[in-house]
């Protein structure tokens, strides 16, 4: 089953199943995976949280019961505006060596690699030390309530896992410099909305009680605030691993602590979206709503923000700062539960060292480093239970390719998919042989 032609066609077909969330409707994608697993002789269990929102489990029994290893993936994807894409975002087009489509990277490509590696383990007759569970869920892109959160309540055994592997890190090619980032923690999600109420009226008669102006002023105060750099231990290890000795305009990198004192280095960080997000809280304005007609002053206006906090930061202190910045002319509301927390996983252990050895075997002597994921993932559910959880897909991407993930023309090269397939197969075999911590 470790065949790139099979993986390519399987991924293309998987992409063609539209699992945009909202609304999700992931059941068809879960049935697609079930069909493949059952054809290979593996049993499956499907769990519906609500109609059309499905999750699936398949298992290879190990020598010992309890403390299973979980291969975790989510089948839902973020929305894609077809008019912005050069191809159909749900067409699964194969063009110039790339597979295009929403979910190609996040994370249908990785699911296919996990699925085929899981099947290959079974077909080779390998009996793992502990049960290996293939778990594909819905609803990750909007928080996981109908997906992993539901599954942890339905299948209590999942709470007893010894190790979980999912999304969050990869191999990065940055101007020819390759390094592997294994996600061991993630920033905290803290989304919120501002709402302003004013006095409606005709556009020809402006006044001082305009809801849009209140929102603009509050949003400007938030967006111009200079959130301080606050390196965490994980980011310190990561940055020292990839930047030591680097020379830039006005700086030479020695250590993160020392080089942060250099204004030229701070400017370098601020102009690199990836590095900037690793070192400070970020607050991004994503949605504006105010007014329906050009000559009508609206009575209400809204602005939505996607904030990501460093793991060491407090949600309470963050919102205290937001309220101070905004003033009294707007209301602040958290979106949904609005916040998340994550407990870091250790990386001085047999699991990390084993994965490092596999990566170096496949890619040569590249740095293999712990990484802070700047987005949110379902791994936080397991980490909050004290379960060792890593985010890693052993495929190589440039920063440009990775930034397409939630943007237009998301794609994965057949070469990267093949690399991910071979690497995932090696990692799954390693996990099957590991006795656990």
C-alpha positions in Angstrom: 0.0 0.0 0.0 3.0 2.3 0.2 2.6 3.4 -3.4 2.6 7.0 -4.5 0.3 6.4 -7.4 -2.3 4.9 -5.1 -1.8 7.8 -2.6 -2.1 10.4 -5.3 -5.4 9.1 -6.7 -6.8 8.5 -3.2 -6.0 12.1 -2.1 -7.5 13.5 -5.3 -10.7 11.6 -4.7 -10.7 12.6 -1.0 -10.3 16.3 -1.9 -13.4 16.1 -4.2 -15.5 15.3 -1.1 -16.4 18.8 0.1 -16.1 18.9 3.8 -16.1 22.7 4.2 -16.7 23.6 7.9 -19.1 25.2 8.5 -21.4 23.3 7.8 -19.0 20.2 7.8 -21.2 17.4 6.5 -18.2 15.1 6.9 -20.0 11.8 6.9 -19.4 11.1 3.2 -15.6 11.6 3.8 -15.7 9.2 6.8 -17.5 6.6 4.7 -14.8 7.0 2.0 -12.2 6.1 4.6 -14.3 3.3 6.0 -14.7 1.7 2.6 -10.9 1.7 2.1 -10.2 0.2 5.5 -12.9 -2.5 5.2 -11.7 -3.6 1.8 -8.3 -4.3 3.4 -9.9 -6.4 6.1 -9.9 -3.9 8.9 -12.9 -3.4 11.2 -14.2 0.1 11.8 -16.6 2.0 14.1 -18.4 5.2 13.0 -19.7 7.7 15.6 -22.2 10.4 14.6 -22.3 13.3 17.0 -25.2 14.9 15.0 -26.6 14.0 11.6 -24.0 14.1 8.9 -21.2 14.8 11.3 -19.2 11.6 11.6 -16.0 10.2 13.1 -14.2 6.9 12.6 -12.0 4.5 14.5 -10.1 1.5 13.3 -7.7 -0.6 15.4 -4.8 -2.9 15.1 -4.6 -4.9 18.3 -1.3 -5.0 20.1 0.5 -7.4 22.5 -0.6 -5.3 25.5 -4.0 -3.8 26.3 -4.4 -0.2 27.3 -2.3 2.9 26.6 -2.9 2.9 22.8 -1.0 4.9 20.2 -3.3 7.1 18.2 -2.9 8.4 14.6 -5.2 11.4 14.6 -6.5 13.4 11.7 -9.4 15.7 10.9 -11.4 15.5 7.6 -13.1 18.9 7.7 -11.5 21.9 5.8 -11.8 25.7 5.9 -14.0 27.5 3.3 -12.5 28.2 -0.1 -13.8 31.0 -2.4 -13.8 29.4 -5.9 -13.5 32.8 -7.6 -10.2 33.4 -6.0 -8.6 30.1 -7.1 -7.0 29.3 -10.4 -8.6 25.8 -10.2 -11.7 24.2 -8.6 -10.8 24.1 -4.9 -12.7 20.8 -4.7 -11.6 19.4 -8.0 -8.4 17.5 -6.9 -6.6 18.7 -10.0 -3.1 17.3 -10.8 -1.1 20.0 -12.5 2.6 20.4 -13.0 3.4 17.8 -10.3 1.1 19.3 -7.7 -2.3 18.1 -6.3 -4.5 21.2 -5.8 -7.5 21.5 -3.5 -8.7 22.6 -0.2 -7.3 20.2 2.4 -4.3 19.1 0.4 -2.0 20.2 3.2 -4.6 20.7 6.0 -4.9 17.8 6.4 -6.3 15.3 3.9 -2.8 14.6 2.5 -1.5 13.6 5.9 -4.6 11.5 6.6 -4.0 9.5 3.4 -0.4 8.9 4.4 -1.5 7.8 7.9 -4.3 5.6 6.5 -2.0 3.8 4.0 0.8 3.4 6.6 -1.8 2.0 9.1 -3.1 -0.5 6.4 0.5 -1.4 5.5 1.3 -2.3 9.1 -1.7 -4.6 9.2 -1.0 -6.2 5.8 2.6 -6.9 6.8 1.3 -8.8 9.9 3.2 -6.6 12.3 1.8 -7.0 15.9 2.4 -3.7 17.7 3.4 -3.5 21.3 0.2 -1.6 22.0 -3.0 -1.0 20.1 -2.6 1.3 17.2 -5.7 3.4 16.6 -6.5 5.2 13.4 -8.9 8.1 14.4 -10.3 10.5 11.9 -12.7 13.2 13.2 -14.9 16.0 12.1 -15.2 19.6 13.2 -11.6 20.4 14.1 -11.6 23.7 12.1 -14.2 25.2 14.4 -13.1 23.8 17.7 -13.8 20.1 17.7 -17.0 20.0 19.7 -18.6 17.4 17.3 -15.3 15.7 16.6 -12.6 15.0 19.1 -14.4 16.4 22.1 -17.3 14.2 21.4 -15.1 11.2 20.8 -13.3 11.6 24.1 -16.6 11.4 25.9 -17.9 8.4 23.8 -14.7 6.3 23.7 -13.1 6.6 27.1 -10.2 4.5 26.1 -8.9 7.4 24.0 -8.2 9.3 27.3 -5.8 6.5 28.2 -3.5 6.9 25.2 0.2 6.7 25.5 1.0 8.8 22.5 -0.8 10.8 19.7 0.5 11.8 16.3 -1.2 14.4 14.2 -0.7 17.7 12.4 1.4 20.7 13.4 4.9 20.4 12.1 6.7 19.4 9.0 10.1 19.8 7.2 10.7 23.3 6.2 12.8 24.4 3.2 13.8 28.0 3.9 16.0 29.2 1.0 17.7 25.8 0.8 18.1 25.4 4.6 16.1 22.3 5.7 15.0 21.7 9.2 12.3 19.6 10.9 9.8 21.1 13.3 7.9 18.7 15.6 5.1 20.6 17.3 5.0 19.9 21.1 2.8 22.8 22.1 0.5 25.5 20.5 -0.6 29.0 21.1 -3.8 29.6 22.9 -6.9 30.5 20.9 -8.7 33.7 22.1 -11.2 34.9 19.5 -13.5 37.8 20.2 -15.8 40.4 18.7 -16.2 44.1 19.2 -19.7 45.6 18.9 -20.5 49.3 18.7 -24.0 50.9 18.9 -24.6 54.4 17.6 -27.3 56.5 16.0 -28.4 55.7 12.5 -29.2 58.4 10.0 -28.6 59.7 6.5 -25.1 59.8 5.2 -25.5 63.5 4.2 -25.8 64.4 7.9 -22.8 63.1 9.8 -22.7 63.2 13.6 -20.5 62.1 16.5 -22.4 58.9 17.3 -21.4 56.8 14.3 -21.1 53.1 15.2 -18.6 52.5 12.3 -16.3 55.2 13.6 -16.3 53.7 17.1 -15.3 50.3 15.7 -12.6 51.8 13.5 -11.1 53.7 16.5 -11.2 50.7 18.8 -9.8 48.4 16.1 -7.0 50.8 15.3 -6.0 50.9 19.0 -5.8 47.1 19.1 -3.9 46.7 15.8 -1.3 49.4 16.5 -0.5 48.0 19.9 3.0 46.7 20.1 2.8 43.3 21.8 6.1 42.6 23.5 8.4 39.7 22.5 8.3 37.0 25.1 10.3 33.9 24.2 9.2 30.6 25.6 11.6 27.7 26.3 10.4 25.8 23.2 10.7 28.8 20.9 14.2 29.6 22.4 15.3 26.0 21.6 13.8 26.2 18.1 15.2 29.6 17.2 18.7 28.8 18.5 18.6 25.7 16.4 17.8 27.3 13.1 19.3 30.8 13.4 22.6 30.4 15.3 25.4 32.1 13.4 23.0 33.8 10.9 24.1 37.2 9.7 21.5 39.8 8.8 21.4 43.5 8.2 22.8 45.0 11.3 22.9 41.8 13.4 24.7 38.4 13.9 22.6 35.8 15.7 24.2 34.4 18.9 21.3 33.5 21.1 17.7 34.5 21.2 18.0 36.2 24.5 21.0 38.3 23.4 20.1 39.0 19.8 16.6 40.3 20.8 18.4 43.3 22.3 19.4 44.3 18.7 16.8 46.6 17.1 17.7 45.4 13.6 17.0 41.8 14.6 13.7 42.8 16.1 12.8 44.5 12.8 13.8 41.3 11.0 11.5 39.3 13.2 8.6 41.7 12.8 8.9 41.4 9.0 8.8 37.6 9.1 5.2 36.5 9.9 6.3 33.0 11.0 9.0 34.2 13.5 6.9 37.1 14.7 4.0 34.8 15.6 6.3 32.5 17.6 7.4 35.3 19.9 4.4 37.4 20.8 0.7 37.5 21.1 -0.9 38.2 17.8 -4.3 39.8 17.1 -5.7 39.8 13.6 -8.8 41.6 12.3 -10.6 39.1 10.1 -14.2 40.3 9.7 -15.9 43.7 9.5 -19.7 44.2 9.5 -21.2 47.7 9.4 -23.8 49.2 7.1 -25.8 48.0 4.1 -26.2 51.1 2.0 -23.7 53.8 1.0 -25.9 56.7 2.1 -27.1 55.2 5.4 -25.2 55.5 8.7 -25.6 52.2 10.4 -26.8 52.0 14.0 -24.6 49.0 14.8 -21.1 47.8 13.7 -19.0 44.8 14.4 -15.4 43.7 14.1 -14.1 40.1 14.6 -10.6 39.3 15.8 -8.5 36.1 15.8 -6.1 36.4 18.7 -3.4 33.8 19.5 -1.7 34.0 22.9 1.6 32.6 23.9 1.3 29.5 26.2 2.6 31.5 29.1 0.0 34.3 28.8 -3.3 34.7 30.7 -6.6 35.1 28.9 -7.8 37.3 31.8 -4.9 39.7 31.5 -5.1 39.7 27.7 -8.8 40.8 27.8 -8.0 43.3 30.5 -5.5 44.9 28.1 -8.0 44.7 25.2 -10.7 46.5 27.2 -8.2 49.2 28.2 -7.2 49.7 24.5 -10.7 49.9 23.2 -12.2 52.3 25.7 -15.9 52.5 26.7 -17.4 53.0 23.2 -17.5 49.3 22.3 -18.6 46.1 23.8 -16.3 43.0 23.8 -17.7 39.5 23.4 -15.8 36.3 23.3 -16.7 34.0 20.3 -18.1 30.7 21.5 -16.0 29.4 24.3 -13.5 31.8 22.8 -10.4 30.5 24.5 -8.2 27.4 24.6 -5.3 26.2 26.6 -2.6 23.7 26.0 0.0 21.8 28.1 3.4 21.3 26.4 4.6 17.8 25.7 8.1 16.9 26.7 10.7 16.2 24.0 13.5 14.6 25.9 12.2 11.1 25.5 12.2 7.9 23.4 9.4 9.1 21.1 11.1 12.3 20.1 14.5 10.7 19.8 13.1 7.9 17.6 11.4 10.3 15.3 14.6 12.4 15.1 16.5 9.3 14.0 13.9 8.5 11.3 14.0 12.1 10.0 17.8 12.1 9.8 17.8 8.7 8.1 15.4 10.1 5.4 16.7 13.7 5.1 20.3 13.6 6.3 21.8 15.6 9.2 19.2 18.3 9.4 18.2 20.0 12.7 15.1 18.3 14.3 13.6 20.7 16.7 10.7 21.1 19.1 8.2 23.6 17.7 5.4 25.9 19.0 2.4 25.7 16.6 1.0 29.2 16.1 -2.5 27.9 15.2 -4.8 25.6 17.1 -5.2 21.9 16.7 -7.1 19.0 18.3 -3.9 17.9 20.0 -4.6 20.4 22.8 -7.4 18.0 24.0 -4.9 15.2 24.5 -2.1 17.4 25.9 -4.6 18.8 28.5 -5.1 15.2 29.6 -1.3 14.8 30.1 -0.9 12.6 27.0 2.3 13.0 25.0 1.2 14.5 21.7 3.3 15.5 18.7 2.3 17.3 15.5 4.4 16.2 12.6 4.0 15.3 8.9 7.4 14.2 7.3 7.0 16.1 4.1 9.0 19.2 2.9 7.3 22.5 2.3 8.6 26.0 1.5 7.1 28.8 3.6 5.2 29.9 0.5 3.6 26.5 0.1 2.7 26.4 3.7 1.1 29.8 3.7 -1.3 28.5 1.0 -2.8 26.2 3.7 -5.9 28.4 4.5 -5.5 30.6 1.4 -6.0 30.3 -2.3 -4.5 27.5 -4.5 -3.7 25.2 -1.6 -1.6 22.3 -3.0 0.9 19.6 -2.2 3.5 18.3 -4.7 3.5 14.6 -5.6 7.1 14.6 -4.4 6.1 15.9 -1.0 3.2 13.5 -0.7 5.6 10.6 -1.5 8.1 11.9 1.1 5.2 12.2 3.6 4.0 8.7 2.8 7.4 7.0 3.2 8.2 9.0 6.3 4.9 8.3 7.9 5.2 4.6 7.2 8.6 4.6 9.0 7.2 6.5 11.9 4.2 4.2 12.3 6.4 1.2 12.3 8.6 2.8 15.0 5.5 3.6 17.1 4.3 0.0 16.7 7.7 -1.2 18.1 7.9 1.3 20.9 7.1 -0.1 24.4 5.8 3.3 25.6 7.0 5.6 28.4 
